[in-house]
Amino acid sequence: MQCVKCGQEMHEALVNHQMECRNQLFCFEEVPALQCAACGHVFLSEETIEVLISRVHQLAAKATISYHRLRWPKAAGGEQHPELVAQLMETINKSVRKS
């Protein structure tokens, strides 16, 4: 199979793969995939994706750790906005107080 990004040949590999579902992060190691040696693009087969989704549903039913995903605010020129940073810190503090 050829890579959809760069057109080079893909080879079988075992990769680490992360999936995010409802603010939960699932990290899988040694997932069978096709990987491009040139650009590193990874292709997962339909069967592999079905197995991963099944495992996510099984794991989500057990005790898991939730997290909040936030981006640090920056201005167009790369400078930080103090008011946005303060707002972000308040959001983080509220989240920590709830836990």
Biopython code that builds the backbone (N, CA, C, O; Angstrom):
import numpy as np
from Bio.PDB.StructureBuilder import StructureBuilder

atoms = [
    (1, "MET", "N", (0.847, -1.180, 0.000)),
    (1, "MET", "CA", (0.000, 0.000, 0.000)),
    (1, "MET", "C", (0.893, 1.245, 0.000)),
    (1, "MET", "O", (1.962, 1.265, 0.609)),
    (2, "GLN", "N", (0.426, 2.270, -0.695)),
    (2, "GLN", "CA", (1.185, 3.517, -0.754)),
    (2, "GLN", "C", (0.597, 4.539, 0.219)),
    (2, "GLN", "O", (-0.609, 4.565, 0.463)),
    (3, "CYS", "N", (1.464, 5.367, 0.760)),
    (3, "CYS", "CA", (1.080, 6.399, 1.718)),
    (3, "CYS", "C", (0.181, 7.436, 1.045)),
    (3, "CYS", "O", (0.467, 7.896, -0.060)),
    (4, "VAL", "N", (-0.907, 7.796, 1.724)),
    (4, "VAL", "CA", (-1.826, 8.796, 1.168)),
    (4, "VAL", "C", (-1.256, 10.207, 1.271)),
    (4, "VAL", "O", (-1.725, 11.112, 0.580)),
    (5, "LYS", "N", (-0.252, 10.409, 2.122)),
    (5, "LYS", "CA", (0.340, 11.738, 2.280)),
    (5, "LYS", "C", (1.462, 12.007, 1.284)),
    (5, "LYS", "O", (1.501, 13.059, 0.647)),
    (6, "CYS", "N", (2.391, 11.028, 1.155)),
    (6, "CYS", "CA", (3.570, 11.303, 0.321)),
    (6, "CYS", "C", (3.731, 10.340, -0.853)),
    (6, "CYS", "O", (4.589, 10.553, -1.710)),
    (7, "GLY", "N", (2.916, 9.282, -0.905)),
    (7, "GLY", "CA", (2.972, 8.350, -2.024)),
    (7, "GLY", "C", (4.029, 7.267, -1.923)),
    (7, "GLY", "O", (4.133, 6.424, -2.815)),
    (8, "GLN", "N", (4.817, 7.271, -0.851)),
    (8, "GLN", "CA", (5.853, 6.248, -0.668)),
    (8, "GLN", "C", (5.229, 4.949, -0.161)),
    (8, "GLN", "O", (4.068, 4.921, 0.249)),
    (9, "GLU", "N", (6.011, 3.886, -0.195)),
    (9, "GLU", "CA", (5.536, 2.568, 0.241)),
    (9, "GLU", "C", (5.412, 2.516, 1.766)),
    (9, "GLU", "O", (6.250, 3.053, 2.490)),
    (10, "MET", "N", (4.342, 1.854, 2.240)),
    (10, "MET", "CA", (4.131, 1.678, 3.675)),
    (10, "MET", "C", (4.520, 0.254, 4.060)),
    (10, "MET", "O", (4.406, -0.667, 3.253)),
    (11, "HIS", "N", (4.978, 0.082, 5.294)),
    (11, "HIS", "CA", (5.378, -1.240, 5.771)),
    (11, "HIS", "C", (4.669, -1.555, 7.092)),
    (11, "HIS", "O", (4.213, -0.649, 7.788)),
    (12, "GLU", "N", (4.579, -2.840, 7.429)),
    (12, "GLU", "CA", (3.943, -3.250, 8.674)),
    (12, "GLU", "C", (4.807, -2.818, 9.850)),
    (12, "GLU", "O", (6.035, -2.900, 9.804)),
    (13, "ALA", "N", (4.136, -2.351, 10.912)),
    (13, "ALA", "CA", (4.855, -1.893, 12.103)),
    (13, "ALA", "C", (3.947, -2.029, 13.318)),
    (13, "ALA", "O", (2.730, -2.162, 13.189)),
    (14, "LEU", "N", (4.551, -1.993, 14.487)),
    (14, "LEU", "CA", (3.808, -1.919, 15.741)),
    (14, "LEU", "C", (4.001, -0.506, 16.266)),
    (14, "LEU", "O", (5.130, -0.069, 16.488)),
    (15, "VAL", "N", (2.897, 0.209, 16.465)),
    (15, "VAL", "CA", (2.967, 1.618, 16.844)),
    (15, "VAL", "C", (2.241, 1.854, 18.164)),
    (15, "VAL", "O", (1.418, 1.044, 18.592)),
    (16, "ASN", "N", (2.558, 2.966, 18.794)),
    (16, "ASN", "CA", (1.797, 3.424, 19.950)),
    (16, "ASN", "C", (0.696, 4.331, 19.419)),
    (16, "ASN", "O", (0.941, 5.183, 18.566)),
    (17, "HIS", "N", (-0.518, 4.143, 19.928)),
    (17, "HIS", "CA", (-1.658, 4.903, 19.412)),
    (17, "HIS", "C", (-2.474, 5.443, 20.575)),
    (17, "HIS", "O", (-2.711, 4.739, 21.557)),
    (18, "GLN", "N", (-2.903, 6.696, 20.462)),
    (18, "GLN", "CA", (-3.731, 7.317, 21.491)),
    (18, "GLN", "C", (-5.099, 7.631, 20.918)),
    (18, "GLN", "O", (-5.225, 8.075, 19.777)),
    (19, "MET", "N", (-6.124, 7.392, 21.729)),
    (19, "MET", "CA", (-7.498, 7.737, 21.352)),
    (19, "MET", "C", (-8.096, 8.562, 22.478)),
    (19, "MET", "O", (-7.855, 8.291, 23.655)),
    (20, "GLU", "N", (-8.872, 9.565, 22.112)),
    (20, "GLU", "CA", (-9.541, 10.409, 23.087)),
    (20, "GLU", "C", (-11.040, 10.206, 22.948)),
    (20, "GLU", "O", (-11.580, 10.246, 21.843)),
    (21, "CYS", "N", (-11.709, 9.989, 24.072)),
    (21, "CYS", "CA", (-13.153, 9.779, 24.059)),
    (21, "CYS", "C", (-13.749, 10.358, 25.332)),
    (21, "CYS", "O", (-13.423, 9.905, 26.429)),
    (22, "ARG", "N", (-14.616, 11.349, 25.201)),
    (22, "ARG", "CA", (-15.299, 11.971, 26.338)),
    (22, "ARG", "C", (-14.324, 12.397, 27.442)),
    (22, "ARG", "O", (-14.486, 12.022, 28.604)),
    (23, "ASN", "N", (-13.346, 13.159, 27.076)),
    (23, "ASN", "CA", (-12.325, 13.664, 28.001)),
    (23, "ASN", "C", (-11.565, 12.566, 28.724)),
    (23, "ASN", "O", (-11.109, 12.760, 29.850)),
    (24, "GLN", "N", (-11.429, 11.425, 28.086)),
    (24, "GLN", "CA", (-10.600, 10.350, 28.608)),
    (24, "GLN", "C", (-9.597, 9.986, 27.519)),
    (24, "GLN", "O", (-9.946, 9.892, 26.342)),
    (25, "LEU", "N", (-8.362, 9.787, 27.924)),
    (25, "LEU", "CA", (-7.300, 9.468, 26.981)),
    (25, "LEU", "C", (-6.923, 8.004, 27.142)),
    (25, "LEU", "O", (-6.641, 7.547, 28.250)),
    (26, "PHE", "N", (-6.917, 7.274, 26.041)),
    (26, "PHE", "CA", (-6.574, 5.859, 26.038)),
    (26, "PHE", "C", (-5.295, 5.690, 25.223)),
    (26, "PHE", "O", (-5.235, 6.094, 24.062)),
    (27, "CYS", "N", (-4.282, 5.095, 25.829)),
    (27, "CYS", "CA", (-2.990, 4.891, 25.177)),
    (27, "CYS", "C", (-2.781, 3.400, 24.941)),
    (27, "CYS", "O", (-2.791, 2.607, 25.883)),
    (28, "PHE", "N", (-2.596, 3.033, 23.703)),
    (28, "PHE", "CA", (-2.382, 1.635, 23.329)),
    (28, "PHE", "C", (-0.957, 1.482, 22.818)),
    (28, "PHE", "O", (-0.470, 2.316, 22.055)),
    (29, "GLU", "N", (-0.299, 0.421, 23.240)),
    (29, "GLU", "CA", (1.066, 0.137, 22.800)),
    (29, "GLU", "C", (1.071, -1.059, 21.864)),
    (29, "GLU", "O", (0.245, -1.963, 21.985)),
    (30, "GLU", "N", (2.009, -1.050, 20.935)),
    (30, "GLU", "CA", (2.229, -2.146, 19.993)),
    (30, "GLU", "C", (0.971, -2.503, 19.199)),
    (30, "GLU", "O", (0.572, -3.665, 19.130)),
    (31, "VAL", "N", (0.363, -1.489, 18.609)),
    (31, "VAL", "CA", (-0.821, -1.663, 17.763)),
    (31, "VAL", "C", (-0.343, -1.988, 16.348)),
    (31, "VAL", "O", (0.487, -1.261, 15.802)),
    (32, "PRO", "N", (-0.851, -3.066, 15.744)),
    (32, "PRO", "CA", (-0.439, -3.383, 14.370)),
    (32, "PRO", "C", (-0.969, -2.330, 13.397)),
    (32, "PRO", "O", (-2.144, -1.966, 13.436)),
    (33, "ALA", "N", (-0.090, -1.851, 12.531)),
    (33, "ALA", "CA", (-0.463, -0.784, 11.599)),
    (33, "ALA", "C", (0.450, -0.834, 10.386)),
    (33, "ALA", "O", (1.430, -1.578, 10.348)),
    (34, "LEU", "N", (0.101, -0.023, 9.398)),
    (34, "LEU", "CA", (1.002, 0.243, 8.280)),
    (34, "LEU", "C", (1.580, 1.628, 8.520)),
    (34, "LEU", "O", (0.851, 2.565, 8.846)),
    (35, "GLN", "N", (2.902, 1.755, 8.359)),
    (35, "GLN", "CA", (3.552, 3.034, 8.610)),
    (35, "GLN", "C", (4.468, 3.386, 7.447)),
    (35, "GLN", "O", (5.178, 2.532, 6.916)),
    (36, "CYS", "N", (4.440, 4.643, 7.065)),
    (36, "CYS", "CA", (5.291, 5.131, 5.982)),
    (36, "CYS", "C", (6.689, 5.413, 6.531)),
    (36, "CYS", "O", (6.848, 6.141, 7.511)),
    (37, "ALA", "N", (7.690, 4.831, 5.892)),
    (37, "ALA", "CA", (9.074, 5.050, 6.319)),
    (37, "ALA", "C", (9.533, 6.470, 5.991)),
    (37, "ALA", "O", (10.415, 7.010, 6.660)),
    (38, "ALA", "N", (8.937, 7.073, 4.966)),
    (38, "ALA", "CA", (9.369, 8.402, 4.538)),
    (38, "ALA", "C", (8.820, 9.513, 5.434)),
    (38, "ALA", "O", (9.580, 10.351, 5.918)),
    (39, "CYS", "N", (7.490, 9.522, 5.659)),
    (39, "CYS", "CA", (6.891, 10.634, 6.408)),
    (39, "CYS", "C", (6.343, 10.224, 7.774)),
    (39, "CYS", "O", (5.988, 11.089, 8.575)),
    (40, "GLY", "N", (6.268, 8.926, 8.053)),
    (40, "GLY", "CA", (5.805, 8.462, 9.362)),
    (40, "GLY", "C", (4.303, 8.330, 9.504)),
    (40, "GLY", "O", (3.817, 7.951, 10.570)),
    (41, "HIS", "N", (3.554, 8.634, 8.449)),
    (41, "HIS", "CA", (2.095, 8.524, 8.510)),
    (41, "HIS", "C", (1.696, 7.091, 8.857)),
    (41, "HIS", "O", (2.292, 6.137, 8.358)),
    (42, "VAL", "N", (0.681, 6.946, 9.717)),
    (42, "VAL", "CA", (0.233, 5.633, 10.178)),
    (42, "VAL", "C", (-1.167, 5.360, 9.654)),
    (42, "VAL", "O", (-2.032, 6.236, 9.679)),
    (43, "PHE", "N", (-1.385, 4.132, 9.177)),
    (43, "PHE", "CA", (-2.695, 3.691, 8.703)),
    (43, "PHE", "C", (-3.124, 2.501, 9.548)),
    (43, "PHE", "O", (-2.407, 1.504, 9.633)),
    (44, "LEU", "N", (-4.301, 2.605, 10.178)),
    (44, "LEU", "CA", (-4.864, 1.506, 10.956)),
    (44, "LEU", "C", (-5.967, 0.855, 10.142)),
    (44, "LEU", "O", (-6.798, 1.543, 9.550)),
    (45, "SER", "N", (-5.976, -0.471, 10.112)),
    (45, "SER", "CA", (-7.013, -1.187, 9.361)),
    (45, "SER", "C", (-8.353, -1.071, 10.082)),
    (45, "SER", "O", (-8.409, -0.740, 11.267)),
    (46, "GLU", "N", (-9.412, -1.343, 9.359)),
    (46, "GLU", "CA", (-10.756, -1.295, 9.936)),
    (46, "GLU", "C", (-10.878, -2.277, 11.099)),
    (46, "GLU", "O", (-11.493, -1.966, 12.119)),
    (47, "GLU", "N", (-10.290, -3.464, 10.940)),
    (47, "GLU", "CA", (-10.346, -4.475, 12.001)),
    (47, "GLU", "C", (-9.630, -3.986, 13.259)),
    (47, "GLU", "O", (-10.121, -4.179, 14.372)),
    (48, "THR", "N", (-8.485, -3.360, 13.083)),
    (48, "THR", "CA", (-7.728, -2.838, 14.226)),
    (48, "THR", "C", (-8.517, -1.751, 14.935)),
    (48, "THR", "O", (-8.557, -1.718, 16.165)),
    (49, "ILE", "N", (-9.144, -0.865, 14.179)),
    (49, "ILE", "CA", (-9.941, 0.206, 14.773)),
    (49, "ILE", "C", (-11.110, -0.374, 15.559)),
    (49, "ILE", "O", (-11.427, 0.116, 16.643)),
    (50, "GLU", "N", (-11.757, -1.410, 15.028)),
    (50, "GLU", "CA", (-12.863, -2.047, 15.743)),
    (50, "GLU", "C", (-12.398, -2.618, 17.080)),
    (50, "GLU", "O", (-13.095, -2.489, 18.087)),
    (51, "VAL", "N", (-11.221, -3.248, 17.094)),
    (51, "VAL", "CA", (-10.674, -3.794, 18.343)),
    (51, "VAL", "C", (-10.381, -2.665, 19.332)),
    (51, "VAL", "O", (-10.694, -2.785, 20.516)),
    (52, "LEU", "N", (-9.785, -1.574, 18.858)),
    (52, "LEU", "CA", (-9.471, -0.445, 19.736)),
    (52, "LEU", "C", (-10.739, 0.162, 20.327)),
    (52, "LEU", "O", (-10.784, 0.458, 21.522)),
    (53, "ILE", "N", (-11.759, 0.350, 19.511)),
    (53, "ILE", "CA", (-13.018, 0.923, 19.999)),
    (53, "ILE", "C", (-13.660, -0.004, 21.024)),
    (53, "ILE", "O", (-14.195, 0.460, 22.031)),
    (54, "SER", "N", (-13.611, -1.299, 20.775)),
    (54, "SER", "CA", (-14.145, -2.270, 21.728)),
    (54, "SER", "C", (-13.417, -2.168, 23.067)),
    (54, "SER", "O", (-14.046, -2.184, 24.126)),
    (55, "ARG", "N", (-12.092, -2.063, 23.013)),
    (55, "ARG", "CA", (-11.302, -1.934, 24.250)),
    (55, "ARG", "C", (-11.602, -0.623, 24.966)),
    (55, "ARG", "O", (-11.635, -0.588, 26.196)),
    (56, "VAL", "N", (-11.819, 0.453, 24.219)),
    (56, "VAL", "CA", (-12.156, 1.741, 24.830)),
    (56, "VAL", "C", (-13.467, 1.613, 25.592)),
    (56, "VAL", "O", (-13.574, 2.103, 26.717)),
    (57, "HIS", "N", (-14.468, 0.963, 24.999)),
    (57, "HIS", "CA", (-15.750, 0.784, 25.682)),
    (57, "HIS", "C", (-15.585, -0.054, 26.941)),
    (57, "HIS", "O", (-16.199, 0.247, 27.965)),
    (58, "GLN", "N", (-14.770, -1.094, 26.883)),
    (58, "GLN", "CA", (-14.523, -1.931, 28.062)),
    (58, "GLN", "C", (-13.812, -1.135, 29.155)),
    (58, "GLN", "O", (-14.185, -1.204, 30.326)),
    (59, "LEU", "N", (-12.796, -0.388, 28.766)),
    (59, "LEU", "CA", (-12.030, 0.376, 29.747)),
    (59, "LEU", "C", (-12.831, 1.536, 30.325)),
    (59, "LEU", "O", (-12.684, 1.862, 31.502)),
    (60, "ALA", "N", (-13.670, 2.157, 29.518)),
    (60, "ALA", "CA", (-14.464, 3.295, 29.979)),
    (60, "ALA", "C", (-15.466, 2.870, 31.045)),
    (60, "ALA", "O", (-15.864, 3.682, 31.879)),
    (61, "ALA", "N", (-15.876, 1.603, 31.026)),
    (61, "ALA", "CA", (-16.817, 1.100, 32.024)),
    (61, "ALA", "C", (-16.139, 0.929, 33.383)),
    (61, "ALA", "O", (-16.815, 0.868, 34.409)),
    (62, "LYS", "N", (-14.821, 0.851, 33.394)),
    (62, "LYS", "CA", (-14.062, 0.711, 34.638)),
    (62, "LYS", "C", (-13.673, 2.097, 35.144)),
    (62, "LYS", "O", (-14.000, 3.110, 34.526)),
    (63, "ALA", "N", (-12.984, 2.126, 36.255)),
    (63, "ALA", "CA", (-12.521, 3.393, 36.815)),
    (63, "ALA", "C", (-11.500, 4.031, 35.877)),
    (63, "ALA", "O", (-10.527, 3.390, 35.480)),
    (64, "THR", "N", (-11.724, 5.271, 35.534)),
    (64, "THR", "CA", (-10.808, 6.002, 34.659)),
    (64, "THR", "C", (-10.536, 7.377, 35.244)),
    (64, "THR", "O", (-11.210, 7.807, 36.180)),
    (65, "ILE", "N", (-9.568, 8.049, 34.700)),
    (65, "ILE", "CA", (-9.217, 9.396, 35.134)),
    (65, "ILE", "C", (-9.622, 10.364, 34.032)),
    (65, "ILE", "O", (-9.200, 10.218, 32.885)),
    (66, "SER", "N", (-10.436, 11.348, 34.377)),
    (66, "SER", "CA", (-10.825, 12.374, 33.411)),
    (66, "SER", "C", (-9.789, 13.496, 33.435)),
    (66, "SER", "O", (-9.048, 13.648, 34.407)),
    (67, "TYR", "N", (-9.746, 14.270, 32.371)),
    (67, "TYR", "CA", (-8.823, 15.384, 32.292)),
    (67, "TYR", "C", (-9.479, 16.510, 31.517)),
    (67, "TYR", "O", (-10.503, 16.317, 30.860)),
    (68, "HIS", "N", (-8.886, 17.673, 31.599)),
    (68, "HIS", "CA", (-9.366, 18.833, 30.851)),
    (68, "HIS", "C", (-8.280, 19.220, 29.862)),
    (68, "HIS", "O", (-7.108, 19.347, 30.218)),
    (69, "ARG", "N", (-8.686, 19.402, 28.633)),
    (69, "ARG", "CA", (-7.737, 19.760, 27.580)),
    (69, "ARG", "C", (-7.895, 21.245, 27.284)),
    (69, "ARG", "O", (-8.960, 21.686, 26.852)),
    (70, "LEU", "N", (-6.843, 22.010, 27.514)),
    (70, "LEU", "CA", (-6.877, 23.455, 27.313)),
    (70, "LEU", "C", (-5.674, 23.882, 26.491)),
    (70, "LEU", "O", (-4.611, 23.262, 26.546)),
    (71, "ARG", "N", (-5.858, 24.946, 25.732)),
    (71, "ARG", "CA", (-4.740, 25.533, 24.985)),
    (71, "ARG", "C", (-4.340, 26.828, 25.672)),
    (71, "ARG", "O", (-5.187, 27.594, 26.131)),
    (72, "TRP", "N", (-3.047, 27.056, 25.732)),
    (72, "TRP", "CA", (-2.540, 28.278, 26.333)),
    (72, "TRP", "C", (-2.786, 29.433, 25.373)),
    (72, "TRP", "O", (-2.382, 29.358, 24.213)),
    (73, "PRO", "N", (-3.446, 30.514, 25.832)),
    (73, "PRO", "CA", (-3.791, 31.623, 24.924)),
    (73, "PRO", "C", (-2.568, 32.436, 24.517)),
    (73, "PRO", "O", (-1.726, 32.781, 25.346)),
    (74, "LYS", "N", (-2.491, 32.732, 23.238)),
    (74, "LYS", "CA", (-1.411, 33.570, 22.713)),
    (74, "LYS", "C", (-2.009, 34.564, 21.723)),
    (74, "LYS", "O", (-3.006, 34.280, 21.059)),
    (75, "ALA", "N", (-1.397, 35.700, 21.642)),
    (75, "ALA", "CA", (-1.826, 36.715, 20.683)),
    (75, "ALA", "C", (-1.326, 36.324, 19.302)),
    (75, "ALA", "O", (-0.525, 35.401, 19.156)),
    (76, "ALA", "N", (-1.806, 37.034, 18.295)),
    (76, "ALA", "CA", (-1.413, 36.747, 16.919)),
    (76, "ALA", "C", (0.096, 36.878, 16.742)),
    (76, "ALA", "O", (0.690, 36.132, 15.963)),
    (77, "GLY", "N", (0.717, 37.800, 17.441)),
    (77, "GLY", "CA", (2.158, 38.006, 17.332)),
    (77, "GLY", "C", (2.973, 37.112, 18.241)),
    (77, "GLY", "O", (4.197, 37.231, 18.294)),
    (78, "GLY", "N", (2.307, 36.212, 18.961)),
    (78, "GLY", "CA", (3.016, 35.316, 19.856)),
    (78, "GLY", "C", (3.088, 35.812, 21.292)),
    (78, "GLY", "O", (3.604, 35.115, 22.166)),
    (79, "GLU", "N", (2.562, 37.038, 21.545)),
    (79, "GLU", "CA", (2.588, 37.575, 22.903)),
    (79, "GLU", "C", (1.389, 37.041, 23.682)),
    (79, "GLU", "O", (0.334, 36.771, 23.109)),
    (80, "GLN", "N", (1.564, 36.895, 24.977)),
    (80, "GLN", "CA", (0.480, 36.397, 25.815)),
    (80, "GLN", "C", (-0.444, 37.539, 26.215)),
    (80, "GLN", "O", (-0.006, 38.676, 26.396)),
    (81, "HIS", "N", (-1.735, 37.220, 26.352)),
    (81, "HIS", "CA", (-2.726, 38.177, 26.835)),
    (81, "HIS", "C", (-2.936, 37.925, 28.318)),
    (81, "HIS", "O", (-3.460, 36.870, 28.676)),
    (82, "PRO", "N", (-2.549, 38.849, 29.204)),
    (82, "PRO", "CA", (-2.688, 38.621, 30.648)),
    (82, "PRO", "C", (-4.120, 38.303, 31.073)),
    (82, "PRO", "O", (-4.333, 37.467, 31.951)),
    (83, "GLU", "N", (-5.110, 38.970, 30.452)),
    (83, "GLU", "CA", (-6.502, 38.718, 30.846)),
    (83, "GLU", "C", (-6.948, 37.310, 30.447)),
    (83, "GLU", "O", (-7.720, 36.683, 31.172)),
    (84, "LEU", "N", (-6.477, 36.808, 29.311)),
    (84, "LEU", "CA", (-6.817, 35.446, 28.898)),
    (84, "LEU", "C", (-6.110, 34.416, 29.773)),
    (84, "LEU", "O", (-6.676, 33.369, 30.089)),
    (85, "VAL", "N", (-4.883, 34.713, 30.157)),
    (85, "VAL", "CA", (-4.152, 33.810, 31.050)),
    (85, "VAL", "C", (-4.859, 33.745, 32.397)),
    (85, "VAL", "O", (-5.004, 32.662, 32.965)),
    (86, "ALA", "N", (-5.303, 34.888, 32.919)),
    (86, "ALA", "CA", (-6.024, 34.914, 34.196)),
    (86, "ALA", "C", (-7.323, 34.118, 34.094)),
    (86, "ALA", "O", (-7.674, 33.379, 35.014)),
    (87, "GLN", "N", (-8.030, 34.265, 32.987)),
    (87, "GLN", "CA", (-9.275, 33.523, 32.774)),
    (87, "GLN", "C", (-8.997, 32.020, 32.705)),
    (87, "GLN", "O", (-9.745, 31.227, 33.276)),
    (88, "LEU", "N", (-7.953, 31.632, 32.027)),
    (88, "LEU", "CA", (-7.578, 30.219, 31.936)),
    (88, "LEU", "C", (-7.221, 29.669, 33.310)),
    (88, "LEU", "O", (-7.644, 28.568, 33.664)),
    (89, "MET", "N", (-6.450, 30.419, 34.085)),
    (89, "MET", "CA", (-6.063, 29.963, 35.424)),
    (89, "MET", "C", (-7.291, 29.822, 36.323)),
    (89, "MET", "O", (-7.353, 28.893, 37.128)),
    (90, "GLU", "N", (-8.253, 30.708, 36.206)),
    (90, "GLU", "CA", (-9.486, 30.603, 36.994)),
    (90, "GLU", "C", (-10.259, 29.347, 36.609)),
    (90, "GLU", "O", (-10.797, 28.664, 37.481)),
    (91, "THR", "N", (-10.320, 29.035, 35.326)),
    (91, "THR", "CA", (-10.985, 27.812, 34.865)),
    (91, "THR", "C", (-10.299, 26.581, 35.442)),
    (91, "THR", "O", (-10.967, 25.651, 35.895)),
    (92, "ILE", "N", (-8.978, 26.570, 35.428)),
    (92, "ILE", "CA", (-8.225, 25.442, 35.987)),
    (92, "ILE", "C", (-8.482, 25.324, 37.484)),
    (92, "ILE", "O", (-8.704, 24.223, 37.988)),
    (93, "ASN", "N", (-8.455, 26.443, 38.197)),
    (93, "ASN", "CA", (-8.680, 26.413, 39.643)),
    (93, "ASN", "C", (-10.079, 25.911, 39.990)),
    (93, "ASN", "O", (-10.236, 25.145, 40.941)),
    (94, "LYS", "N", (-11.092, 26.326, 39.240)),
    (94, "LYS", "CA", (-12.454, 25.840, 39.475)),
    (94, "LYS", "C", (-12.520, 24.338, 39.259)),
    (94, "LYS", "O", (-13.170, 23.621, 40.020)),
    (95, "SER", "N", (-11.852, 23.873, 38.230)),
    (95, "SER", "CA", (-11.847, 22.446, 37.916)),
    (95, "SER", "C", (-11.194, 21.647, 39.039)),
    (95, "SER", "O", (-11.686, 20.583, 39.412)),
    (96, "VAL", "N", (-10.093, 22.152, 39.574)),
    (96, "VAL", "CA", (-9.377, 21.458, 40.647)),
    (96, "VAL", "C", (-10.224, 21.426, 41.914)),
    (96, "VAL", "O", (-10.240, 20.418, 42.621)),
    (97, "ARG", "N", (-10.930, 22.524, 42.210)),
    (97, "ARG", "CA", (-11.768, 22.571, 43.411)),
    (97, "ARG", "C", (-12.907, 21.571, 43.353)),
    (97, "ARG", "O", (-13.319, 21.052, 44.391)),
    (98, "LYS", "N", (-13.431, 21.285, 42.158)),
    (98, "LYS", "CA", (-14.537, 20.336, 42.006)),
    (98, "LYS", "C", (-14.088, 18.905, 42.254)),
    (98, "LYS", "O", (-14.897, 18.078, 42.675)),
    (99, "SER", "N", (-12.821, 18.588, 42.005)),
    (99, "SER", "CA", (-12.358, 17.203, 42.131)),
    (99, "SER", "C", (-12.135, 16.781, 43.553)),
    (99, "SER", "O", (-11.746, 15.641, 43.805)),
]
sb = StructureBuilder()
sb.init_structure("model")
sb.init_model(0)
sb.init_chain("A")
sb.init_seg("    ")
for serial, (resi, resn, name, xyz) in enumerate(atoms, 1):
    if name == "N":
        sb.init_residue(resn, " ", resi, " ")
    sb.init_atom(name, np.array(xyz, "f"), 0.0, 1.0, " ", f" {name:<3s}", serial, name[0])
structure = sb.get_structure()
